[in-house]
Amino acid sequence: MKTSLLTICLFLFGSLFLFSQTNITLNIHHKLGDADFAMGTEVVNNIESNFDFTRLEYYIAEISLIHDGGQETNIENIYMLVDANEETSQALGELAITNVEAIRFHVGVDEANNHADPAGFGNGHPLAPQFPSMHWGWAAGYRFGAFEGNSGTSMNQTWQIHALEDENYFQTEVALELAADNGELVIDLDADYIRSMEDINLNSGPITHGGFGEAITALRNFQEHVFTASDLVSNNEDVQIVRNVKLYPNPSTTQRSSLYISTDTEELYQLTITNAQGQVITQMDQVSSNTEINLTLATAGVYFVSLQQNGKTLRAERLVIQ
């Protein structure tokens, strides 16, 4: 009897440990070498091509995390349209994860959705119609990446690389050493865009729209060279965590027009509400504790409410709309 009781207790304890939930956030820090990214900044690649960027956008899809001794968890239905001119932070959800060993993702759009109709996605969804356009057409699908700028020794050439095609949908993997801290885990990646143009002669102003030549090289560079673990992630040091965030009522309903947020500080934050697919629903500046948020959530489902300061997500909370 004692043995059976002990076994049950151990099982229950193990189950609680196994299914403890961690709030996970992905931040991408846009870089040119060691400097922060800025449009129009002249840089030099590994084959002495002088260039800058005037446009730098790309898709990320099929994110998965390697964790807790080699397990892999797929992050379902999240697509990211990354614009290097904007801060990039994505709530990945609440997951039964304690230690993260690597993150995997593809640059581009998976084949099933690459040939879908952009008009079929709701306004604000990363795969919905964009301006400038990120969709090439029915046959080729989406632009996996759209890279444009000036080049040449006098910076008087215009270059463009729009990369696409299913066969160029490459997976990248970044090794990490991260442990959850009080139910929070922030993945910080650096993206060095000088390396996205390695081995590409930009001096003559190439124009490549398709799935060949410089387009393949650029996407391979994203796969192999662009992304690294940020210095922040070695021990999750210097990552500020906002604790004791409460949303109420939560769960809420589609009939309600307001939501209240409470934090344990009186600081000001930026707030973003996204749905489970990463679509931005609401954004607000200057949010503080006990702020009333006007909701426009007409569809039941799971949403994520993120608090940011200076472009860094400090906390992401799950919101259920019934």
Secondary structure, DSSP 8 states (H G I E B T S, - for coil): -HHHHHHHHHHHHHHHHHT--EEEEEEEEEEETTEE--TT--EE-TT--EE--SEEEEEEEEEEEEETTTEEEE-TT--EEEETTS-EEEEEEEES-SEEEEEEEEES--HHHHTS-GGGS-TT-TTS--SS--EEETTTEE-SEEEEEEESTTS-EEEEEEE--GGG-EEEEEEEEEE-BTTEEEEEEEEETTGGGTT---TT--EEEESSTHHHHHHHHIIIIIEEE-GGGSS-TT-------EEESSSB-TT--EEEEE-SS---EEEEEEETT--EEEEEEEE-TTEEEE----S-EEEEEEEEETTEEEEEEEEEE-
